[in-house]
Amino acid sequence: MVEIIEISQLEDERLRSYVSLTEAQLRNRLEPEKGIFIAESPKVIELALDCGLEPVSVLTERRHIGSLAAGVLKRLESATGRVPCYTADESLLSRLTGYELYRGVLCEMKRPRARSCEEVCRGASRIAVLEDIADSVNVGALVRSAAALGMDAVLFTPSCCDPLCRRAVRVSMGTVFKIPFAFIGSSRDEWLKSGIELLHRLGFETAAMALREDSVGLDSKRLLESKRLAVILGSEGYGLCENTIAKSDYVVRIPMSCDVDSLNVAAAGAIAFWQLRKR
């Protein structure tokens, strides 16, 4: 059931998850089973509920209780246990959160169970691997493209932005709840030392997206015919690590025109996912 609770003070301890906890604290690396994340907008929240994720609380402007938030609150009426809905007027909540509430509704939810690389890659023929991509918008956009354009799973190196951070979840439009994902390696050093070898042991050929003269084109017959392929994309500024490129089976480049030397990583990923999808 849902309990509507009026908030009148900025320092209300019940709003810590929305106001004062960092993304790292929300994730709770030491005790992942206690981690939470914030879903933003009714559509994303309802998709999370459809995927079986457990709500903890809701935060919304008072004026949205009977409109934008109505569908979410109706869904939560049948939830097991009590789900508090904290509310106040727009001016107070914008001060609490430090930003305008996107589409008027936020939901604190328990993080899904962490999966292993072996689990999410079981049965997959195409996966995306994101190396050191720190920008939450790019991570969200890449997850959305991977889900839409034929990737079966996404792996993140430990230095990537958390795919369940508020902004990444919003940009992914909730597809992060639908496509299997996992972190590969417990540290950046572990990824660099043995990450590509793990992908090979799991049965994947590896395609490193990089601007190199010895690269093959996206239309390479060998790539398109690969039974299991991991498409690896690097950070926004520096691209993939030399170690990753050296260990990969293929170095792949998107042909460019007009003397343009590169694309934003989210745009490059969308092109690569579509072209290299399983036929």
N, C-alpha and C positions, 0 to 999 in steps of 0.2 A: 504494500500500500504506500501511497505518497502522503507526506505530511508537509503542508505549506508553512514555512517559518520566515517571519519578517526579520530582516537584518537592519539594525540601526547604528551600529558602531563599526568603524573601520578596522578595529583591532580584534574582531570576533575570532576566537581560536578555531571555530568550526570551518573557517574559510582558508585555513593555512594552505591547503593543496592548491587553491586557485590563486593565492596572493603571494605567499612568501617562500614556498619551496622551489628550489631550483629544479631543472630538468633531471639532473643527476640524483637529487634527493627523491624525486618522484619515482625514478626508475629503481632505486634501492639496490645497488649492485651487491651489497653484502647479503641481503636477504631477498632475492628476486621474487619469491612467492608473496612478499608483502608489498611489491611495487604497484604503483598506480599510474594512470595517464589521464589526460584531459581530452575528451572528444568535444568538438565544437561544431555547432549547427544541427538543427533537427534531422536533416537527411543523414549526416554522418553518425549521429547518435543512434538513430533507428537501424542503420545498417549494422552497427556494432551489436545492438541487441539481437538482430536477426542472426548474427554469427555466434550467438551464445555468450557474449561477454557480460560480465556482472557489474551492474551499476552500484555506486556507493552513495552519490548525492547529485543533485542538480542545482545549478545557479542560473537564474534568469531574471530579467527585468519584470517588474510587477505587471506592466502593460501587456506582456506577452503570454501570461498564464492562460488566457482564454483564446489565444490566437497561435503564434508561432510555436509556443511550447506545448500546446494542447495535445497534439498527437503523441509526443514523448511521454507526457504525464499520464495519458490514458494507457499507454503501453505499460508503464511502471505500476499502475494500480494493481496489476496481477502479479507483480514481482514477489518473490519470496522475501518476507521480512519488510522492515520499514525503510523507505528511501526518502530522506529529507529533501525538500525543494526550498532552497534559500532564495529569498527575493527581496528586492528593494527598488527604488526608482532609478532611472537611468544615470542620473548625475552621481549618485553614491556608488553604484557598481562600476562606473568608469574609473572612479578614483580608487576603488578597491583593487581592480585588476590591472590598472595602468594602461588599458587599451579598451576600445569599444568592443562590446561582445558581438562577434560575428553572427549574424542571424539571430542574435538575442538569447541564445541558450548554450550553456556549457554543462558537461556531465563528467563527473569524476568516476572512473571505472577501474576495476582491478585488471592488472596486466594479464594477458593470456599466458598459459604455461610456456616456458621457453623450450624450444625444440633444438635438436642437434642437427648438424649438417647432414648426417647420414639419414635422418628421418625425413627432412624436407626434400632431399634429393632422390629418395627412393622412388623409382618409376619415372623420374623426370628425364626428358630428352633435351630440354633447353632451359638453362638457368642464366640469370644475370648475377654478376659479382661486382659489388661496388667497393672500390678501394679508396679509403681516406676522404670520402666526400662529406664535407662538414656542413654545407649549406642545407638547411632544412627544406627550402623550397625545391632545390634540385633533387633531394632525396624523395620528397613526396611526388614530384613529377615523374621521376624514374620508376617508382613503384607503380604509379598509375599506368604508365606506358607498358611496363613489364606485364602487368595483369591483362591489359587490353590487347597486346600485340604478340601473344604467343609464348611468353616465358612461363615455365611451370613453377619456378621458385626464385627467390632473391636471397643472396648471401651478402652480408655486410662485414667488412673487416672491422676490428675493434675501434679504429680511429674514426669511423663514420659517425655522422649524426644519428641519434636514436630514431628509428623509423616511427616510434610511437610518441615522439615529442609533439606538442600541440599543433605547431604549424605544419609539420610534415604530414600528420594525420589529415589535417584540413585540405592541404594541397592534393593529397592522394585521393581525396573524395571518399575516404573509407575503404579503398581497395586494399590497403595494408591489412585489413581484417580478413580478406578473402584469399590472397595469394600467400602460400607458405613462405616463411622467412626464418633465417637463423643467422647468428654471428659465426664467422669462421676464424678460429683462433681465440685465445684468451688475451692476447696482447699483440701489438703491432709487430714486435720482433718475431713472435711465433708465426704470424701470417707470412712475413717475409722469408722466414727460414723454411717453413714446411707447408704453406698454404697451397701452392700449385701442386706439390706432390700429393696432398690430400685429394684435390680435385681429380688428379690422374688415378689415384687409387679407387675413387668412386666411379671411375669409368668415363670421365669426361675428357674430350679434347679441349684445349684452352685457346681462346682467341682474344688477344690483347689489343684493344683499340688504341692505336698510337700513331703519331706522325713520323713515320720512318720510311726511308727510301727503299728498304727491303720488304715493305709491306705487300700484302696481297689485297685485291679488291674485294668489296662486299659480295660481288657476284661470282667469286671463286667457286668452281664446281666442287672442290674438296670440302669447302665449308658447308655448302648447301646440302651435300650428301652425308655429312657427319651424323652418325647415329645419336651421339650425345655430345652437346657443345655447351661450354661455359663462356659467356661473353663478358669480358672484364673491362670495366670503365674506371678511369682514374679521377683524381681530384681536379677541382675547377681550374686552379692556377698552374699546377705542375704536371698534370697528367699522371700516367702510371709510373711506378718506381722502375728503375732500370732492371732490378732483380726480377720483378714480375715479368717484364717484357722478355728478358733473356731466357726464362724458364718456360715460357708459353710455347705451344705448338705452332701458333700462327700469330703474326703481327698484322693487323687489319686497319686499313685506312679508308675513309669516305672520300671519294673524288670531289674536288672543289673547283669552282669557277670564279672568275672575277678577282683573282689574286687573293681570295679569302683563304686564310691558312687553317682555320679551325671553327668549330661550332661550340655553342654552349653544351655542356655535358648532357643535359636533359634532352636537348634536341638530337644530339648524336646518338644517344641511347635509343630514342624512339625509332630513328632510321635503322639502326643496327638490329633492333629486336624484330622489326617488320621484315627486313630482308633475310635475316638468318633464322626465322621461325621454322618449325618443322613443317615440311610440305606434306 
